[in-house]
Amino acid sequence: MNDIVKDIRETEDEAEEIKKEARAKAKEILKEANNRASNMFTEYNAKAEKEAARLKDEAEKKASEEINRLKLEHEKELKEIVERGQARIDEAVQMIVGRIVT
């Protein structure tokens, strides 16, 4: 009978040791999962910041190109307006000179 009780106690002790090891393993797994999650968050955050910077640079480049295009377009229009104005001034001068001379 003592042997049976002894076997039961040993089995209970083994069961407690297994539970203790399982708890320790669960804590270790949870700690590693938290570390992985933290690392993934850091990695994805860095990637997101890099992508945001790339998109910002791309948008700034496109805006600069559009500004330059519009600037050239308006400079051309302004030059044409000035040339037309100059031609009209020349016409007016010719008319005035023609009236004065005749």
C-alpha positions in Angstrom: 0.0 0.0 0.0 2.9 2.4 0.8 4.2 1.7 -2.7 0.9 2.7 -4.2 0.8 5.9 -2.2 4.4 6.5 -3.0 3.7 6.0 -6.7 0.8 8.4 -6.6 2.9 11.0 -4.9 5.6 10.6 -7.4 3.1 10.8 -10.2 1.6 14.0 -8.7 5.1 15.4 -8.3 5.9 14.7 -11.9 2.5 16.2 -12.9 3.4 19.4 -11.0 6.8 19.5 -12.6 5.2 19.1 -16.0 2.8 21.9 -15.2 5.7 24.1 -13.9 7.7 23.4 -17.1 4.6 24.1 -19.3 4.0 27.5 -17.5 7.6 28.4 -18.0 7.5 27.4 -21.7 4.2 29.3 -22.1 5.9 32.4 -20.6 8.9 32.0 -22.9 6.6 31.6 -26.0 4.6 34.7 -25.0 7.8 36.7 -24.4 9.2 35.7 -27.8 5.8 36.4 -29.5 5.8 39.9 -27.9 9.4 40.5 -29.1 8.5 39.4 -32.6 5.5 41.6 -32.6 7.5 44.6 -31.4 10.2 43.9 -34.0 7.6 43.6 -36.8 6.0 46.8 -35.7 9.3 48.6 -35.7 10.2 47.1 -39.1 6.8 48.0 -40.7 6.9 51.5 -39.1 10.3 52.1 -40.7 9.1 50.8 -44.1 6.0 53.0 -43.8 8.1 56.1 -43.0 10.4 55.3 -45.9 7.5 54.9 -48.3 5.9 58.1 -47.1 9.2 59.9 -47.7 9.4 58.4 -51.2 5.8 59.5 -52.0 6.5 63.0 -50.6 9.6 63.3 -52.8 7.7 62.0 -55.8 4.9 64.5 -55.2 7.4 67.4 -54.7 9.2 66.4 -58.0 5.9 66.3 -59.9 4.8 69.6 -58.5 8.2 71.2 -59.4 7.9 69.8 -62.9 4.4 71.2 -63.2 5.5 74.6 -61.9 8.3 74.8 -64.4 6.0 73.7 -67.2 3.5 76.4 -66.3 6.2 79.0 -65.8 7.5 78.3 -69.3 4.0 78.3 -70.8 3.2 81.7 -69.2 6.6 83.2 -70.1 5.8 82.3 -73.7 2.4 83.8 -73.5 3.8 87.0 -71.9 6.4 87.3 -74.6 3.7 87.0 -77.3 1.6 89.7 -75.5 4.7 92.0 -75.2 5.5 91.4 -78.9 1.9 92.2 -79.9 2.0 95.3 -77.7 5.2 96.4 -79.3 3.8 95.9 -82.8 0.8 98.1 -81.8 3.1 100.7 -80.4 5.1 100.7 -83.7 1.8 101.0 -85.6 0.7 103.9 -83.4 4.0 105.6 -83.9 3.8 105.2 -87.7 0.2 106.6 -87.6 1.3 109.6 -85.5 4.3 110.3 -87.7 2.2 109.9 -90.8 -0.3 112.5 -89.5 2.4 114.9 -88.4 4.3 114.7 -91.7 1.2 115.2 -93.8 
